[in-house]
Amino acid sequence: MPTPAAVCLLLAGIALPAARAQSAFEVASVKQTPPSSLGFTKLSQPGELRFTATNVTLELLTELAFGVEDRQIQNAPGWMVTDHYDVVAKPEGDKPLTLAAMRPLLQRLLAERFQLATHRDTKECSGFALEIARGGPKLTPAKARATPGQNLILRGGIQGQNVPVSWLASMLARPTGHPVVDRTGIQGNYDFNLKFAPDTTEPSPDNSTLPSLFTALKEQLGLQLKPQKVPLEILVIDHAEKIPTGN
């Protein structure tokens, strides 16, 4: 299974030095993980000089390539979540590979090696609207010299620097388990350091001192989550081949 930190860092979109736009990886190897090597999933982090993924499913690679979560993927064959692969891919040059630069390269790689074909759609589903709570928002304006970055989803917290409220709404989808849309109408960028009790059965010293996510939003940020039907963008799998080609 992927480590929580690895997946959260990738999905949170940490801002790193920009890389030159490219259309494809310069060289890439995509192979099925040998049965003797099955184990923990390992992912390179944005900012490294190449993209590596060990013992990953095609579903996870698709999530990374298209910026979606597993609940947003539909019509995927069963093997996409059970079979595992090893990927090593190097872009041109020696500049750090940001998340934004990596995604189109990975999309093309999956299309070439797995013949992955997809299309996007939207459906209504149960979720939350992020709204202003009674008493008004309690937000910290972004520091004048702050730059986007250090944006993390942590166990029991969400940290964001120089980001809009819409970013916070998108991050809240992970701890709530449902899509969240921003309906606050608040403009501008802010610094967030939201702390809440992890929703887990594992023992944690934080559980006795930190409030629930819903309470933390009201007390710390002056915001609230209201259950309602919200639009969810989905990625429909039209075709995929189980055996990668072209190494």
N, C-alpha and C positions, 0 to 999 in steps of 0.2 A: 504494500500500500504506500502511496506517496506520503512523505512527511508533511504535517500541517503547515509548517513554516515555509516549505518549498512551494506548495500550491498557493498559499495565501500571498506570498511575495509576488508570484507571477500574476495572479489574478488581480491584485491590487494595483498593478501598473506603476511600479516605482519609477520615478523620473530619473533618467541617467543621461550622460552626454549624448547628443544626437549623432546618429550615424548616417552616412550617405545612403540615399534610397537605392535599393537593388531589386531586381526582379526574380532572382533565384540564388540559391546557395551555389558557391563555386564548386564544391565537392561535397558529397553526402553518401553515407552508408546507412541503409535501413535493413535490418535483419531480424528474423524471429529469434527471441530469447531462447537459448538452449535450455532444455528441461533441468539440467544440472545447475543452471544459474538463476533459476526462479527464486525470488526473494523480495527484498525491499525495493521500491521504486526510488530512483534518484534522478533529479532534474537540475540542470544548470540554471543559474540565476541571471536575470537581465544584467547586462554590463560586461559579461564575459566575452571572450573573443570567438567563441563558437557555441553552438547549441548541442547539448548532449542530453539524452534521456535513456535511462537504463531500466529495463523491466517495466515498460509502460504499455498501457492498452491504447488501441486506436481511438477509443472514446476520449481518453485523457488528452491525447495529442490533438484531437478535434476541438476539445474545450479550449486548449491553449491557442490554437491557430485562429479560432473564430471569436474568442472572447465570450464564451457562453459557459453555463454550468450544465451538469448532467441532466437536470430536470428540463432543460431547454432543448435537448436533443431528442428527436422523434424518428421512428421508423429505422432505428439502428438494428442490424442483425445481432444475434446473441453473442457471436464470437468477438464483436467489437469491445465487449466488457470482460471477456475471459482470456483471450489470447494476448500474449505479451511480446514486445519488440524492443530492440536496442537501436538507437539513432545517434549518429555522430555527423554533424553538418557544419561546414565552415563557410562563412560568407567571404566575399572578396575583401582584400585589404586587412588591416589590423586594428580597425576601430571597434570600440565596444558595441555589442549587439543589443540594442534596446528592445523592450517589449514591442513597441510600435513598429520597429523595423523588422523584427523577427516574424511577426504574424503573417504578412503576405508571403514571405519566403517559405514558411512552414505550410501555408495553404497550398502553394504550388507544389511543394515536395509531396504532400499527401495525394494531390491529384495525379502526379506523375507515377508514384510508386504503388499507391493503393487504388488508382483510378477512382478516387473519392469524388463524388458529385453530390452537391447539396443545393438547397434553395431555402430562403428565409420566409417565414410566415408569422402571423400574430394570432393569438387566441386570448380570450378572457379567462381569468382564473382567480382563485382566492388569493388575496394578498393584503397589503397595507398601504395606506396613504400617509405620508409624513406631513404633519400639519403643525401649526403654531399652537402651543398649549395656552391655557388661561394664564394671564400674567405676562405674556409676551416672550419672545426669544431671549436667551442668555448666551449670545455667541461672542467669540473673541475674534475681532477683525485680524486678518493676516498681517504679520509684521511687514513694514514697508519694504524691507530688503529681503524678505523671505522668497524662496523659489520653490516651485512644486517639487515635492520629494518626501521621503521618509513617511510614506503613506502605507500603513500596515493594518491588517486585521490580526489581533492578538487574542490569546485565550483570556477572555474576560475584559476585552477592551478594543477600541478602534482609535487609531491615531491618524490624523491627517493634517498636513501643513499646506497653507495657501491653496485650498481647494473649495469649490462651491458646495452648497447644501445638497445639490443633486448627486455629488460624489458620495456624501454621507448616506443618502438614501440607497444608492446602489450597493454600498458596503453592508448595510443593514439586512440585505437579503440573505446573507450567509448565516448570521446568528438566529434570525427569525425562521429560516427555512422557507420563506415565501418571497415573491417579488415585492419590492417597495418602490413607490413612485413619489417624487417630490411634488407636493402640492402646497408648499409654504409660500411661494411667490417671493422668497427672499433672494436678492441679487448679491453679487460680490463674492469674494473669497474669504475664507476663515481658517483658523487653526482649531482643530478638534483634538481633545484628549478624553474620550468617553470611557469611563470605567464601570463595569457591571459584573455581577456574579456569573461565572461560567455556568451554563446549563448542562451539567454533567453529573453522572453518578460517582465519579472519581472523587476521593477526598481532596479538599482544597481549603487552605487557610483563609482564602478570600471569600468563601461562601458565607461566612458568618458576619462579615463586615461590609460587603458591597451590596448595593441594591440590585434588583432585577433590571434587565435591559429597559423595560417599559418605564420603571420608576426613575432609572438613571437619566433617561432622555428628558423627562420632565424636570427633574431636580437640577441637572447639570447644564442642560441646553435650552430648556423652555420649549421643548418640542414633544410631540406625541404621535403614536402610531394608531391609526383608526382602521379596523378591518373593513375591507370592501373589495369588490371585484376590480381587478386592474388588468391592463393589457400586458401580455408576456410575449416577447419576441422568441420564436422557436427556430431551430435549425433542423430541417428535414433531410434525412439521408436518402438520396435517390439511388445511389449505387456505391459499392465498395468491394474491393477484392481482398481476400484473406491473405494471400501470399504476395509480399512486396516484390517488385521487379526492378531491374536496372541498376544493380550495385556494380 
